[in-house]
Amino acid sequence: MAQQVKIWFDDEGDFLEVRFSDKSGFMRETKNDAVMERVDEDGNILGFSIMQVSRLAGQKPLVAELTPA
């Protein structure tokens, strides 16, 4: 079965968010300052966000590890 992914981009805030689930959760830091991961209370990954997306234009790929609990 296919999984739905929701993607939001706020060009004014220069912010991208990708959600794999609509479950409630919270954001936590990753090792990359531009990336936050969205997790539920058990630490399962629900999505991620990227701040200052425009600074990535023309650069090497952004790499971040999303680590479940």
C-alpha positions in Angstrom: 0.0 0.0 0.0 1.3 3.5 -0.9 2.1 5.9 1.9 1.0 9.5 1.7 3.6 12.2 2.3 2.7 15.9 2.9 5.1 18.6 1.9 4.8 22.3 2.8 7.1 25.1 1.6 6.9 28.6 3.0 8.9 30.8 0.6 8.5 33.9 2.9 9.9 31.9 5.9 12.3 30.0 3.6 11.1 26.8 5.3 10.3 23.3 4.0 8.4 20.6 6.0 7.8 17.0 5.0 5.4 14.8 7.1 5.0 11.1 6.8 2.2 11.0 9.4 -0.4 13.4 10.9 0.2 12.0 14.4 0.9 14.6 17.0 4.5 15.0 17.8 7.3 17.5 18.5 10.4 18.8 16.8 13.9 17.9 17.9 17.3 18.9 16.7 19.6 16.8 14.5 23.3 17.0 14.0 22.7 19.4 11.0 21.7 22.9 12.2 19.3 23.3 9.2 17.3 20.2 9.8 14.8 19.3 12.6 13.1 16.0 12.9 9.4 15.6 13.9 8.9 12.6 16.3 6.1 11.2 18.4 6.3 10.5 22.1 8.0 7.1 21.4 10.7 8.7 19.2 9.2 7.4 15.9 10.0 9.7 13.0 6.9 11.5 11.7 8.7 13.9 9.3 11.4 16.6 9.1 11.8 20.3 8.3 14.6 22.2 6.6 15.2 25.9 7.5 16.8 28.4 5.2 16.2 26.2 2.1 17.3 28.8 -0.4 20.9 28.7 0.9 21.1 25.2 -0.4 20.7 26.3 -4.0 23.7 25.3 -6.1 25.4 23.6 -3.2 26.2 20.0 -2.5 23.3 17.8 -1.2 22.2 18.4 2.3 22.8 15.3 4.4 21.1 14.7 7.7 20.5 11.5 9.7 17.0 11.0 11.1 17.4 8.7 14.1 14.5 6.9 15.6 14.5 6.2 19.3 
